Amino acid sequence: MFERKPGVIMKLVIAGVILIVAGWILFIVMSCGDYERELRVQLLYRTDHQALLEACRELSTRVGKRELKPGMYRIRAARDPIVSRFPRIIVDLAPSYVVVDEDGRITVEMLGGTDHFGVKAYPRNYRKPAFADFTYGDKELCDGLWYYDDGYKELGADYEKRIEALRPRGDSGVNLE
């Protein structure tokens, strides 16, 4: 009947493993796009920007009082213990991390790696640094809170259309839940 050929069986096993891994990678890539999209929608259209700004300024105040050290604080993975004392609106956004600068600037990085985006919050009366390439961000959400996104660097003004296309239908632009 059928002869067993070890080489053929090994090739079938390898082909099967490759198909499973390729399917898994495709699933992850497709899911990441949806995940990134949902993070952007949450940050841009479902978050009270004024409340987020005030929460960030609270962290700035803690730095000024030496209650919080400047640095990077992980939130989504391997959470830093001190994050439990961060304002809830920041933690609930589930950013990758929060960067607290000595000068009071706060960066809430929603996603890092190949596609950076998030918000930068500035203390009241913030003085713009003298270096030439400083930018507050790409899109002002409210006075003192700026959205930044690598997509603006890649696509410029056309990227704004993509950002607006994320707005949920029927949303008047009021960023309250």
C-alpha positions as CSV (number, residue, x, y, z in Angstrom):
1,M,0.0,0.0,0.0
2,F,1.6,3.2,1.2
3,E,5.3,3.3,2.2
4,R,6.3,5.6,5.0
5,K,8.8,8.1,3.9
6,P,10.3,10.1,6.8
7,G,11.3,13.0,4.5
8,V,7.8,13.5,3.3
9,I,6.3,13.3,6.8
10,M,8.9,15.9,8.1
11,K,8.1,18.2,5.2
12,L,4.3,18.0,5.9
13,V,5.0,18.7,9.6
14,I,7.2,21.7,8.8
15,A,4.6,23.0,6.3
16,G,1.8,22.6,8.9
17,V,3.9,24.5,11.5
18,I,4.6,27.3,9.0
19,L,0.9,27.6,8.1
20,I,0.0,27.8,11.8
21,V,2.7,30.4,12.6
22,A,1.8,32.5,9.5
23,G,-1.9,32.5,10.4
24,W,-1.0,33.5,14.0
25,I,1.2,36.4,12.7
26,L,-1.5,37.5,10.3
27,F,-4.0,37.5,13.1
28,I,-1.7,39.5,15.4
29,V,-1.0,42.1,12.6
30,M,-4.7,42.5,11.8
31,S,-5.6,42.7,15.5
32,C,-2.9,45.3,16.2
33,G,-4.4,47.7,13.6
34,D,-7.8,47.4,15.3
35,Y,-6.2,47.9,18.7
36,E,-4.2,50.9,17.6
37,R,-7.4,52.4,16.0
38,E,-9.3,51.9,19.2
39,L,-6.6,53.5,21.3
40,R,-6.7,56.5,19.1
41,V,-10.5,56.7,19.2
42,Q,-10.5,56.4,23.0
43,L,-7.8,59.1,23.4
44,L,-9.1,61.6,20.8
45,Y,-12.9,61.2,20.9
46,R,-13.9,59.5,24.2
47,T,-11.7,61.2,26.7
48,D,-12.4,64.5,28.5
49,H,-9.3,66.4,27.4
50,Q,-9.6,69.1,30.0
51,A,-9.8,66.4,32.8
52,L,-6.8,64.6,31.3
53,L,-4.9,67.9,31.2
54,E,-5.7,68.6,34.8
55,A,-4.6,65.0,35.8
56,C,-1.3,65.5,34.0
57,R,-0.8,68.9,35.7
58,E,-1.4,67.1,39.0
59,L,1.6,64.9,38.2
60,S,3.6,68.0,37.3
61,T,2.7,69.5,40.7
62,R,3.9,66.4,42.4
63,V,7.3,66.7,40.6
64,G,7.6,70.3,41.8
65,K,6.9,69.2,45.3
66,R,9.4,66.4,45.0
67,E,6.6,63.8,45.7
68,L,7.3,62.2,42.3
69,K,10.6,61.7,40.5
70,P,11.0,62.6,36.9
71,G,11.2,59.5,34.7
72,M,9.4,57.0,32.7
73,Y,6.6,55.0,34.4
74,R,5.3,51.8,32.7
75,I,1.5,51.3,32.9
76,R,0.3,48.6,30.5
77,A,3.0,46.0,30.9
78,A,5.2,45.4,34.0
79,R,3.4,48.3,35.8
80,D,5.5,50.4,38.1
81,P,4.0,50.3,41.6
82,I,3.8,54.0,42.0
83,V,1.4,54.2,39.1
84,S,-1.4,53.1,41.5
85,R,-1.2,56.6,42.8
86,F,-1.5,58.3,39.4
87,P,-4.8,60.0,38.5
88,R,-7.4,57.4,37.4
89,I,-8.1,59.0,34.0
90,I,-4.4,58.4,33.0
91,V,-4.3,54.8,34.2
92,D,-7.7,54.0,32.6
93,L,-6.4,55.1,29.2
94,A,-3.9,52.2,29.6
95,P,-1.0,53.9,27.9
96,S,2.3,52.0,27.4
97,Y,4.0,54.5,29.7
98,V,4.0,58.0,31.1
99,V,7.1,60.2,31.0
100,V,7.4,62.9,33.7
101,D,10.0,65.5,32.8
102,E,11.8,67.8,35.3
103,D,10.3,70.9,33.7
104,G,6.7,69.6,34.3
105,R,5.9,68.3,30.9
106,I,4.0,65.0,30.9
107,T,3.9,62.6,28.0
108,V,1.3,59.9,27.9
109,E,2.6,57.4,25.3
110,M,-0.3,55.3,24.1
111,L,1.8,53.2,21.8
112,G,5.5,53.0,21.1
113,G,7.7,51.0,18.8
114,T,7.0,51.6,15.2
115,D,3.9,53.8,15.6
116,H,4.2,56.4,18.4
117,F,1.2,58.4,19.5
118,G,-0.2,59.9,22.6
119,V,-0.5,63.3,24.3
120,K,1.9,65.9,25.8
121,A,0.6,68.0,28.6
122,Y,2.3,71.3,29.6
123,P,2.1,73.1,32.9
124,R,0.5,76.5,33.1
125,N,2.8,79.3,32.0
126,Y,5.1,76.7,30.3
127,R,8.1,78.4,28.5
128,K,9.0,76.9,25.2
129,P,12.6,75.7,25.1
130,A,15.0,77.6,23.0
131,F,16.1,74.7,20.8
132,A,14.9,75.0,17.2
133,D,13.2,71.6,16.6
134,F,10.9,71.8,19.6
135,T,7.2,71.2,18.8
136,Y,4.4,71.1,21.3
137,G,2.7,68.3,19.3
138,D,0.8,67.8,16.1
139,K,-2.8,68.7,17.1
140,E,-3.9,70.9,20.0
141,L,-6.7,69.2,21.9
142,C,-7.2,72.0,24.5
143,D,-5.0,74.8,25.8
144,G,-1.9,73.0,27.2
145,L,-2.7,69.4,25.8
146,W,-1.3,68.3,22.5
147,Y,-1.8,65.1,20.5
148,Y,1.2,63.7,18.7
149,D,1.4,61.0,16.2
150,D,4.1,59.6,13.8
151,G,1.5,59.7,11.1
152,Y,1.7,63.4,10.8
153,K,5.4,63.2,10.1
154,E,4.8,60.6,7.4
155,L,1.7,62.1,5.7
156,G,1.5,65.7,6.9
157,A,-1.8,67.5,6.5
158,D,-3.4,64.5,4.8
159,Y,-3.1,62.6,8.1
160,E,-5.6,65.0,9.7
161,K,-8.2,63.5,7.4
162,R,-7.4,60.0,8.7
163,I,-7.6,61.2,12.2
164,E,-11.0,62.8,11.6
165,A,-12.2,59.6,9.8
166,L,-11.8,57.8,13.2
167,R,-14.4,60.0,14.8
168,P,-17.4,57.9,15.8
169,R,-20.5,58.7,13.7
170,G,-22.9,61.1,15.4
171,D,-20.1,62.5,17.6
172,S,-20.3,66.2,17.9
173,G,-16.7,66.5,19.0
174,V,-17.5,66.8,22.6
175,N,-14.9,64.6,24.4
176,L,-17.0,63.5,27.3
177,E,-18.1,60.0,28.1
